[in-house]
Structures are given as C-alpha cells and as structure tokens.
Amino acid sequence: MLLVPLGDLLPRRRLMLLQLAAPSAALIAVCLAAGAAMLMAPMLAVGMLGTAMTQGLIAYPASAADPARSAC
C-alpha cells in the first residue's frame, strides 16, 4: 500500500532496482535466520515486498513502451 504510489514520485528505473534489492535482502535475511522468531519478520517483508513488486513489474513496461506499440 505504501510502495506502489512511489511509482508516481520516483524515477521508475530506480524504483524497480530498489524493489529488486529489498526483497533480495529480505530473502537473504530469511536464509540467515537462526530461529523461528527471527524468521517471521523477514518472511513478512518477503511477502509484502513481493506483492508490491509484482504490481510495479506490470506497470513499468506499460509506461516505458513506445506509444506507437500500445495495444490500445
């Protein structure tokens, strides 16, 4: 809910790199978790960041495409 509106405020290429790096860091934190309690926060981050990234991945190519190649 908080990451998706950033597409209107930040350059989308930089935002996509951030959205790739953040879930990757969360996945590394999941791998390094020593116990169940330390596993919950990174797993929550992976789920929330992955959801926002999916929506961004759909919108970015549509906005970056040449208007002549638009299907509409």
C-alpha positions in Angstrom: 0.0 0.0 0.0 2.9 2.4 0.7 5.3 1.2 -2.1 3.1 1.3 -5.1 2.3 5.1 -5.1 6.1 5.7 -5.2 5.9 5.0 -8.9 4.4 8.4 -9.4 7.1 10.2 -7.2 10.4 8.5 -8.1 12.0 7.6 -11.4 10.7 4.1 -12.2 14.0 2.6 -13.2 15.5 3.4 -9.8 12.3 2.3 -8.1 12.5 -1.1 -9.8 16.1 -1.5 -8.8 15.0 -0.7 -5.2 12.2 -3.2 -5.4 14.5 -5.9 -6.6 17.1 -5.2 -3.9 14.7 -5.0 -1.0 13.1 -8.5 -1.5 16.6 -9.9 -2.2 17.8 -8.5 1.1 14.8 -9.9 2.8 15.4 -13.4 1.3 19.0 -13.3 2.5 17.7 -12.4 6.0 15.4 -15.5 5.7 18.3 -17.7 4.9 20.4 -16.3 7.8 17.6 -16.6 10.4 18.7 -18.6 13.4 15.3 -19.4 14.8 11.6 -19.3 14.3 11.2 -15.9 16.0 13.9 -14.4 13.8 12.3 -15.9 10.7 9.0 -14.1 11.0 9.9 -10.5 10.2 11.9 -11.3 7.0 9.2 -13.6 5.8 6.6 -10.8 6.3 8.9 -8.5 4.4 9.3 -11.0 1.5 5.5 -11.3 1.2 4.8 -7.6 1.4 7.6 -6.5 -0.9 6.9 -9.3 -3.4 3.3 -8.2 -3.7 4.3 -4.6 -4.4 7.0 -5.6 -6.8 4.5 -7.7 -8.9 2.3 -4.6 -9.3 5.3 -2.5 -10.3 6.6 -5.0 -12.8 3.2 -4.9 -14.6 3.0 -1.1 -14.7 6.6 -0.3 -15.6 6.8 -1.9 -19.1 3.4 -0.4 -19.9 4.7 3.1 -19.1 8.1 2.6 -20.8 6.7 1.2 -24.0 6.6 3.4 -27.1 3.1 4.8 -27.6 3.0 3.5 -31.2 3.4 0.0 -29.9 0.5 0.3 -27.5 -2.3 -2.3 -27.9 -5.0 0.3 -27.1 
